[in-house]
Amino acid sequence: MALSASHQVSGTHQPAYNDNLWVVDESSTAITSNFNFKFICDIKNGSGTLLNRLKAPIHYSSSDEGVFNISRILGDYVTYDWDYNDTAASGCSNSVFDYILDFGYEYSTGATTPIVQTTGVTQVTGNTVWNGSLHPLDFLDYDEADYMMGTGSSANFLTSLTSKRIHENQKDWIFALHDSSIDHLSVAFSGGSSTNISATSTDITRFPIGANIPGGIPSGTTSYTITPEDSGNSAVGSAFTITIDDRCSKYESVDLFFLNKYGAIESFRFDRVRRDNFSVNRKDYRKNPYTLSGGAYSYDRLEHSKSTYYSEMTQRTTLNSNNITEVEAEWLKQLINSPRVWMYDTALVPINISTSDYEQRYHVNDKVFNLTLEVEHSFVDKAQIL
């Protein structure tokens, strides 16, 4: 007998929220032909602790193979990593998860005989998921080399952009998935100065690269290029360029920070008209305004007959950006679709995107365009219950 398992995507690192398919094959018909035959997949963490057990029958199109999709289980073990107050590179340990799979099977030798399980027949180690959620069509062509930085790699950072505009006082981050080859980021500023940002050995490292870049952005800088390098100063991935956006605005700016589809946090600034609206949800009842006191049955003219027993206020904010490019318009779809968004409004506050429709804009149709977005503050303001 021989039980084998094969993975249906390339590499050892896979996006956690896409299909994670394993095909198992038992070549011995003496085993697969038994009553109540099922394959077993034990999902364990990197230390070998059992997390979940899945069972699958022989696939309907096969005589000896079974299929397991373990993505929904592994997705529960990754979240995201971010700290608005970052002053140096940090490892993102919550964004990755190492797992082990033990495959086996169960069956009974007769229709009514007890089922016997045989586990741990084949073990698979060395796999990791990261907190990405790629478009299904992009995942069809998934190649770990497009995302994993390492020696000889041309992989990009965990963003769909290769260059970006930010304001000089705008915080921003860039995340790298790497095989520990990144020793530092080499940052070359337009004025001729440069700096290095030391990396971490964690599979995903986030680097502050905006106004929060270690050492600050030198005065007069108009752009800078960020290159991931190893300890010998050789590139281990593709460079990223930042251009300082010096467009002025009479309005106060608002920065949004959002989780992109690659599991990284990015920022975008809205610096045009802002409008705040508040909607109130009230629940009222009619109460008896009279009171009996000293033989008199009367009411105070200041007493409420209609009384509110529940009231909450929700804040909604409409934000408008400066003009954006087609590339930015494509990228900002990830902001509209993001499950985690924060707004810096004198302090960092969690918000939810209210805008549910998004039109992809093109310069051939519209010479100039911007982004208008409605957001809702996650926490409601409740009034007293009297």
BELNORQUI-V283233 format. One record per residue. N is the residue number from 1. RES is the residue in one small letter. PSI is psi in degrees with one decimal (none if undefined). OMEGA is omega in whole degrees, 0 to 359 (NA if undefined). NEAR is the number of other ideal C-beta (glycine too) atoms within 10 Angstrom. Layout:
BEGIN
n=N res=RES psi=PSI omega=OMEGA near=NEAR
n=N res=RES psi=PSI omega=OMEGA near=NEAR
END
This chain:
BEGIN
n=1 res=m psi=155.2 omega=179 near=12
n=2 res=a psi=120.0 omega=178 near=10
n=3 res=l psi=119.2 omega=181 near=20
n=4 res=s psi=158.1 omega=180 near=13
n=5 res=a psi=139.6 omega=178 near=19
n=6 res=s psi=141.4 omega=181 near=11
n=7 res=h psi=145.8 omega=186 near=15
n=8 res=q psi=9.8 omega=170 near=13
n=9 res=v psi=160.9 omega=186 near=17
n=10 res=s psi=154.5 omega=171 near=13
n=11 res=g psi=177.9 omega=181 near=15
n=12 res=t psi=-11.0 omega=180 near=14
n=13 res=h psi=126.0 omega=182 near=21
n=14 res=q psi=149.6 omega=174 near=28
n=15 res=p psi=130.4 omega=190 near=25
n=16 res=a psi=-28.8 omega=189 near=26
n=17 res=y psi=8.2 omega=171 near=20
n=18 res=n psi=166.9 omega=179 near=20
n=19 res=d psi=132.2 omega=178 near=16
n=20 res=n psi=91.6 omega=191 near=22
n=21 res=l psi=134.8 omega=175 near=15
n=22 res=w psi=131.9 omega=177 near=22
n=23 res=v psi=125.0 omega=179 near=16
n=24 res=v psi=146.3 omega=185 near=25
n=25 res=d psi=122.6 omega=174 near=17
n=26 res=e psi=115.3 omega=187 near=24
n=27 res=s psi=-15.8 omega=184 near=12
n=28 res=s psi=113.5 omega=177 near=12
n=29 res=t psi=-19.8 omega=176 near=11
n=30 res=a psi=-21.6 omega=178 near=9
n=31 res=i psi=-50.1 omega=186 near=17
n=32 res=t psi=-20.1 omega=182 near=20
n=33 res=s psi=-1.5 omega=181 near=12
n=34 res=n psi=162.1 omega=179 near=17
n=35 res=f psi=144.3 omega=172 near=12
n=36 res=n psi=34.0 omega=182 near=14
n=37 res=f psi=133.8 omega=173 near=18
n=38 res=k psi=145.9 omega=171 near=16
n=39 res=f psi=151.4 omega=178 near=27
n=40 res=i psi=136.0 omega=174 near=22
n=41 res=c psi=110.3 omega=175 near=24
n=42 res=d psi=119.6 omega=180 near=18
n=43 res=i psi=123.7 omega=183 near=18
n=44 res=k psi=157.2 omega=174 near=18
n=45 res=n psi=-179.9 omega=185 near=14
n=46 res=g psi=-17.8 omega=178 near=14
n=47 res=s psi=-4.1 omega=178 near=7
n=48 res=g psi=8.1 omega=179 near=11
n=49 res=t psi=129.5 omega=182 near=8
n=50 res=l psi=129.2 omega=179 near=12
n=51 res=l psi=-38.4 omega=184 near=16
n=52 res=n psi=152.8 omega=176 near=13
n=53 res=r psi=125.3 omega=177 near=14
n=54 res=l psi=150.3 omega=176 near=17
n=55 res=k psi=144.3 omega=180 near=14
n=56 res=a psi=135.1 omega=176 near=17
n=57 res=p psi=173.4 omega=173 near=11
n=58 res=i psi=131.4 omega=183 near=19
n=59 res=h psi=143.4 omega=187 near=14
n=60 res=y psi=-22.4 omega=181 near=6
n=61 res=s psi=11.8 omega=184 near=7
n=62 res=s psi=167.3 omega=176 near=12
n=63 res=s psi=-9.3 omega=184 near=10
n=64 res=d psi=13.3 omega=184 near=17
n=65 res=e psi=149.9 omega=174 near=17
n=66 res=g psi=159.7 omega=183 near=26
n=67 res=v psi=131.7 omega=176 near=18
n=68 res=f psi=133.4 omega=172 near=21
n=69 res=n psi=106.8 omega=188 near=14
n=70 res=i psi=10.5 omega=187 near=22
n=71 res=s psi=-39.5 omega=184 near=17
n=72 res=r psi=-28.1 omega=178 near=12
n=73 res=i psi=-48.1 omega=183 near=17
n=74 res=l psi=-30.9 omega=179 near=21
n=75 res=g psi=-22.6 omega=179 near=18
n=76 res=d psi=-10.3 omega=185 near=11
n=77 res=y psi=7.5 omega=173 near=17
n=78 res=v psi=148.8 omega=174 near=23
n=79 res=t psi=-116.5 omega=177 near=16
n=80 res=y psi=164.9 omega=179 near=18
n=81 res=d psi=131.8 omega=179 near=21
n=82 res=w psi=143.9 omega=175 near=19
n=83 res=d psi=115.1 omega=182 near=11
n=84 res=y psi=-24.9 omega=184 near=14
n=85 res=n psi=19.3 omega=178 near=8
n=86 res=d psi=136.4 omega=173 near=17
n=87 res=t psi=-1.7 omega=180 near=10
n=88 res=a psi=172.1 omega=178 near=11
n=89 res=a psi=146.5 omega=180 near=22
n=90 res=s psi=144.1 omega=175 near=19
n=91 res=g psi=141.6 omega=183 near=16
n=92 res=c psi=76.5 omega=186 near=26
n=93 res=s psi=-24.4 omega=179 near=13
n=94 res=n psi=-8.8 omega=183 near=15
n=95 res=s psi=-6.3 omega=180 near=27
n=96 res=v psi=155.8 omega=180 near=22
n=97 res=f psi=122.7 omega=177 near=22
n=98 res=d psi=140.4 omega=181 near=17
n=99 res=y psi=156.0 omega=177 near=21
n=100 res=i psi=142.4 omega=177 near=19
n=101 res=l psi=130.4 omega=172 near=20
n=102 res=d psi=120.9 omega=181 near=20
n=103 res=f psi=144.0 omega=177 near=23
n=104 res=g psi=-152.4 omega=181 near=21
n=105 res=y psi=168.1 omega=175 near=25
n=106 res=e psi=152.7 omega=177 near=16
n=107 res=y psi=170.6 omega=174 near=17
n=108 res=s psi=149.3 omega=183 near=14
n=109 res=t psi=-10.0 omega=178 near=11
n=110 res=g psi=166.8 omega=184 near=9
n=111 res=a psi=-28.7 omega=184 near=7
n=112 res=t psi=5.1 omega=180 near=6
n=113 res=t psi=156.5 omega=182 near=12
n=114 res=p psi=148.5 omega=177 near=7
n=115 res=i psi=134.1 omega=179 near=13
n=116 res=v psi=132.8 omega=179 near=12
n=117 res=q psi=139.0 omega=173 near=12
n=118 res=t psi=108.1 omega=185 near=13
n=119 res=t psi=163.0 omega=177 near=14
n=120 res=g psi=27.1 omega=180 near=10
n=121 res=v psi=-42.5 omega=179 near=19
n=122 res=t psi=130.0 omega=180 near=15
n=123 res=q psi=139.6 omega=177 near=14
n=124 res=v psi=126.3 omega=180 near=15
n=125 res=t psi=173.7 omega=173 near=13
n=126 res=g psi=18.8 omega=180 near=9
n=127 res=n psi=150.0 omega=183 near=20
n=128 res=t psi=142.0 omega=170 near=19
n=129 res=v psi=147.9 omega=175 near=24
n=130 res=w psi=158.8 omega=195 near=23
n=131 res=n psi=45.5 omega=177 near=26
n=132 res=g psi=156.9 omega=176 near=25
n=133 res=s psi=88.0 omega=185 near=20
n=134 res=l psi=155.1 omega=172 near=17
n=135 res=h psi=138.9 omega=183 near=10
n=136 res=p psi=-37.2 omega=180 near=9
n=137 res=l psi=-33.7 omega=175 near=7
n=138 res=d psi=-35.8 omega=182 near=14
n=139 res=f psi=-27.6 omega=178 near=16
n=140 res=l psi=-31.2 omega=180 near=11
n=141 res=d psi=25.2 omega=185 near=9
n=142 res=y psi=129.6 omega=175 near=18
n=143 res=d psi=117.7 omega=182 near=11
n=144 res=e psi=-32.1 omega=183 near=17
n=145 res=a psi=-21.1 omega=179 near=13
n=146 res=d psi=-16.7 omega=186 near=15
n=147 res=y psi=-25.6 omega=185 near=24
n=148 res=m psi=113.1 omega=178 near=21
n=149 res=m psi=139.8 omega=180 near=26
n=150 res=g psi=-177.0 omega=181 near=18
n=151 res=t psi=126.8 omega=179 near=11
n=152 res=g psi=6.7 omega=185 near=10
n=153 res=s psi=151.8 omega=171 near=20
n=154 res=s psi=20.7 omega=182 near=12
n=155 res=a psi=150.4 omega=178 near=20
n=156 res=n psi=164.9 omega=170 near=20
n=157 res=f psi=169.5 omega=184 near=26
n=158 res=l psi=69.0 omega=177 near=26
n=159 res=t psi=155.5 omega=178 near=18
n=160 res=s psi=-4.7 omega=180 near=16
n=161 res=l psi=153.7 omega=171 near=18
n=162 res=t psi=-8.5 omega=174 near=12
n=163 res=s psi=160.8 omega=187 near=12
n=164 res=k psi=150.0 omega=172 near=21
n=165 res=r psi=131.0 omega=173 near=20
n=166 res=i psi=160.0 omega=175 near=21
n=167 res=h psi=156.6 omega=185 near=20
n=168 res=e psi=-26.9 omega=180 near=14
n=169 res=n psi=22.2 omega=181 near=12
n=170 res=q psi=122.7 omega=176 near=19
n=171 res=k psi=144.1 omega=178 near=19
n=172 res=d psi=163.5 omega=182 near=22
n=173 res=w psi=158.9 omega=171 near=25
n=174 res=i psi=138.5 omega=185 near=25
n=175 res=f psi=142.5 omega=180 near=25
n=176 res=a psi=130.3 omega=170 near=30
n=177 res=l psi=122.2 omega=187 near=30
n=178 res=h psi=164.9 omega=183 near=25
n=179 res=d psi=34.4 omega=182 near=16
n=180 res=s psi=9.0 omega=179 near=14
n=181 res=s psi=-23.2 omega=182 near=21
n=182 res=i psi=117.5 omega=175 near=26
n=183 res=d psi=-34.4 omega=182 near=18
n=184 res=h psi=164.8 omega=167 near=18
n=185 res=l psi=130.4 omega=175 near=26
n=186 res=s psi=120.9 omega=183 near=17
n=187 res=v psi=118.7 omega=180 near=22
n=188 res=a psi=114.1 omega=181 near=16
n=189 res=f psi=153.7 omega=185 near=18
n=190 res=s psi=-27.2 omega=181 near=14
n=191 res=g psi=-4.0 omega=178 near=13
n=192 res=g psi=-16.0 omega=179 near=7
n=193 res=s psi=167.0 omega=182 near=13
n=194 res=s psi=164.9 omega=177 near=12
n=195 res=t psi=161.9 omega=175 near=16
n=196 res=n psi=141.8 omega=175 near=14
n=197 res=i psi=113.3 omega=182 near=21
n=198 res=s psi=143.5 omega=182 near=13
n=199 res=a psi=179.4 omega=172 near=24
n=200 res=t psi=167.8 omega=181 near=19
n=201 res=s psi=-4.0 omega=179 near=12
n=202 res=t psi=146.2 omega=184 near=19
n=203 res=d psi=-38.8 omega=175 near=21
n=204 res=i psi=127.2 omega=177 near=28
n=205 res=t psi=136.8 omega=176 near=26
n=206 res=r psi=140.9 omega=182 near=24
n=207 res=f psi=130.1 omega=172 near=27
n=208 res=p psi=123.7 omega=186 near=21
n=209 res=i psi=13.8 omega=177 near=24
n=210 res=g psi=-135.0 omega=176 near=19
n=211 res=a psi=-18.4 omega=180 near=16
n=212 res=n psi=9.5 omega=181 near=19
n=213 res=i psi=136.3 omega=180 near=24
n=214 res=p psi=126.1 omega=181 near=17
n=215 res=g psi=-12.9 omega=178 near=10
n=216 res=g psi=164.6 omega=177 near=11
n=217 res=i psi=122.9 omega=181 near=19
n=218 res=p psi=142.8 omega=179 near=15
n=219 res=s psi=137.4 omega=178 near=7
n=220 res=g psi=-2.5 omega=180 near=10
n=221 res=t psi=132.2 omega=176 near=16
n=222 res=t psi=-22.4 omega=178 near=12
n=223 res=s psi=163.5 omega=173 near=14
n=224 res=y psi=152.2 omega=184 near=22
n=225 res=t psi=134.1 omega=184 near=15
n=226 res=i psi=122.1 omega=183 near=20
n=227 res=t psi=126.0 omega=175 near=18
n=228 res=p psi=129.0 omega=184 near=30
n=229 res=e psi=156.0 omega=175 near=19
n=230 res=d psi=-174.7 omega=184 near=19
n=231 res=s psi=-17.8 omega=177 near=9
n=232 res=g psi=11.1 omega=178 near=8
n=233 res=n psi=25.5 omega=174 near=11
n=234 res=s psi=140.7 omega=181 near=13
n=235 res=a psi=138.0 omega=178 near=16
n=236 res=v psi=22.0 omega=179 near=24
n=237 res=g psi=178.1 omega=183 near=25
n=238 res=s psi=148.2 omega=180 near=15
n=239 res=a psi=161.5 omega=180 near=18
n=240 res=f psi=134.8 omega=184 near=22
n=241 res=t psi=134.5 omega=176 near=15
n=242 res=i psi=131.5 omega=176 near=24
n=243 res=t psi=133.1 omega=179 near=14
n=244 res=i psi=122.4 omega=179 near=16
n=245 res=d psi=109.8 omega=184 near=14
n=246 res=d psi=18.3 omega=177 near=9
n=247 res=r psi=133.3 omega=183 near=10
n=248 res=c psi=159.5 omega=178 near=6
n=249 res=s psi=142.5 omega=177 near=13
n=250 res=k psi=-9.0 omega=182 near=7
n=251 res=y psi=154.7 omega=174 near=12
n=252 res=e psi=139.2 omega=183 near=10
n=253 res=s psi=152.1 omega=177 near=17
n=254 res=v psi=125.6 omega=178 near=20
n=255 res=d psi=132.9 omega=173 near=22
n=256 res=l psi=143.6 omega=177 near=22
n=257 res=f psi=130.1 omega=187 near=22
n=258 res=f psi=152.2 omega=176 near=22
n=259 res=l psi=118.1 omega=181 near=22
n=260 res=n psi=179.0 omega=186 near=22
n=261 res=k psi=-10.5 omega=178 near=20
n=262 res=y psi=4.3 omega=178 near=23
n=263 res=g psi=10.2 omega=181 near=25
n=264 res=a psi=157.4 omega=177 near=26
n=265 res=i psi=130.0 omega=177 near=25
n=266 res=e psi=165.4 omega=181 near=25
n=267 res=s psi=155.1 omega=175 near=20
n=268 res=f psi=139.9 omega=185 near=24
n=269 res=r psi=136.2 omega=171 near=22
n=270 res=f psi=119.6 omega=185 near=25
n=271 res=d psi=30.3 omega=174 near=21
n=272 res=r psi=-159.1 omega=188 near=18
n=273 res=v psi=133.8 omega=176 near=12
n=274 res=r psi=136.8 omega=178 near=15
n=275 res=r psi=132.4 omega=179 near=10
n=276 res=d psi=129.9 omega=177 near=10
n=277 res=n psi=148.3 omega=183 near=11
n=278 res=f psi=125.4 omega=177 near=11
n=279 res=s psi=138.0 omega=185 near=11
n=280 res=v psi=130.6 omega=175 near=12
n=281 res=n psi=111.4 omega=183 near=11
n=282 res=r psi=148.8 omega=172 near=11
n=283 res=k psi=123.2 omega=187 near=9
n=284 res=d psi=164.5 omega=171 near=12
n=285 res=y psi=159.7 omega=176 near=10
n=286 res=r psi=126.6 omega=180 near=9
n=287 res=k psi=160.9 omega=179 near=12
n=288 res=n psi=116.9 omega=183 near=8
n=289 res=p psi=-8.8 omega=184 near=14
n=290 res=y psi=148.0 omega=173 near=13
n=291 res=t psi=146.4 omega=179 near=11
n=292 res=l psi=120.1 omega=183 near=8
n=293 res=s psi=120.8 omega=177 near=8
n=294 res=g psi=35.2 omega=180 near=5
n=295 res=g psi=0.2 omega=179 near=5
n=296 res=a psi=138.6 omega=179 near=8
n=297 res=y psi=101.3 omega=187 near=8
n=298 res=s psi=175.1 omega=177 near=11
n=299 res=y psi=155.1 omega=178 near=11
n=300 res=d psi=132.0 omega=181 near=9
n=301 res=r psi=-14.2 omega=177 near=6
n=302 res=l psi=-3.7 omega=179 near=5
n=303 res=e psi=147.8 omega=179 near=12
n=304 res=h psi=125.9 omega=171 near=12
n=305 res=s psi=-45.8 omega=173 near=11
n=306 res=k psi=117.2 omega=186 near=9
n=307 res=s psi=139.3 omega=179 near=12
n=308 res=t psi=122.8 omega=179 near=15
n=309 res=y psi=-6.4 omega=176 near=11
n=310 res=y psi=131.7 omega=178 near=12
n=311 res=s psi=128.9 omega=176 near=16
n=312 res=e psi=145.7 omega=183 near=14
n=313 res=m psi=130.8 omega=179 near=14
n=314 res=t psi=132.0 omega=180 near=15
n=315 res=q psi=130.3 omega=175 near=18
n=316 res=r psi=135.9 omega=183 near=16
n=317 res=t psi=131.1 omega=175 near=20
n=318 res=t psi=123.0 omega=184 near=16
n=319 res=l psi=146.2 omega=178 near=23
n=320 res=n psi=132.3 omega=180 near=16
n=321 res=s psi=171.4 omega=168 near=20
n=322 res=n psi=177.4 omega=179 near=19
n=323 res=n psi=142.0 omega=181 near=12
n=324 res=i psi=164.3 omega=179 near=18
n=325 res=t psi=170.7 omega=176 near=12
n=326 res=e psi=-40.1 omega=180 near=14
n=327 res=v psi=-42.7 omega=178 near=13
n=328 res=e psi=-36.7 omega=179 near=17
n=329 res=a psi=-38.0 omega=177 near=19
n=330 res=e psi=-44.1 omega=181 near=15
n=331 res=w psi=-38.5 omega=186 near=18
n=332 res=l psi=-6.5 omega=170 near=22
n=333 res=k psi=-29.6 omega=179 near=14
n=334 res=q psi=-31.1 omega=174 near=19
n=335 res=l psi=-44.9 omega=180 near=21
n=336 res=i psi=-34.7 omega=187 near=15
n=337 res=n psi=2.2 omega=187 near=14
n=338 res=s psi=138.7 omega=177 near=19
n=339 res=p psi=-12.7 omega=180 near=10
n=340 res=r psi=115.4 omega=180 near=15
n=341 res=v psi=142.1 omega=176 near=19
n=342 res=w psi=152.0 omega=178 near=19
n=343 res=m psi=134.8 omega=175 near=20
n=344 res=y psi=110.4 omega=183 near=17
n=345 res=d psi=77.6 omega=192 near=16
n=346 res=t psi=-24.1 omega=172 near=6
n=347 res=a psi=165.2 omega=181 near=7
n=348 res=l psi=124.1 omega=181 near=12
n=349 res=v psi=143.9 omega=177 near=14
n=350 res=p psi=139.5 omega=179 near=11
n=351 res=i psi=166.0 omega=174 near=23
n=352 res=n psi=141.4 omega=179 near=13
n=353 res=i psi=124.3 omega=177 near=18
n=354 res=s psi=-29.7 omega=180 near=12
n=355 res=t psi=124.9 omega=183 near=15
n=356 res=s psi=-8.8 omega=178 near=7
n=357 res=d psi=140.5 omega=181 near=5
n=358 res=y psi=126.0 omega=178 near=15
n=359 res=e psi=123.9 omega=174 near=9
n=360 res=q psi=120.6 omega=185 near=10
n=361 res=r psi=147.4 omega=180 near=19
n=362 res=y psi=143.4 omega=182 near=11
n=363 res=h psi=-23.1 omega=178 near=11
n=364 res=v psi=-25.9 omega=178 near=7
n=365 res=n psi=-42.1 omega=182 near=9
n=366 res=d psi=123.5 omega=183 near=12
n=367 res=k psi=-45.2 omega=177 near=7
n=368 res=v psi=148.7 omega=178 near=9
n=369 res=f psi=160.2 omega=179 near=17
n=370 res=n psi=-171.9 omega=178 near=16
n=371 res=l psi=125.9 omega=172 near=21
n=372 res=t psi=128.7 omega=188 near=13
n=373 res=l psi=136.0 omega=173 near=23
n=374 res=e psi=130.5 omega=179 near=14
n=375 res=v psi=155.3 omega=179 near=21
n=376 res=e psi=131.5 omega=179 near=16
n=377 res=h psi=134.2 omega=188 near=19
n=378 res=s psi=-32.1 omega=182 near=14
n=379 res=f psi=133.5 omega=178 near=11
n=380 res=v psi=155.6 omega=180 near=14
n=381 res=d psi=106.2 omega=183 near=12
n=382 res=k psi=142.4 omega=179 near=11
n=383 res=a psi=170.1 omega=180 near=12
n=384 res=q psi=149.7 omega=173 near=6
n=385 res=i psi=113.5 omega=185 near=8
n=386 res=l psi=none omega=NA near=7
END
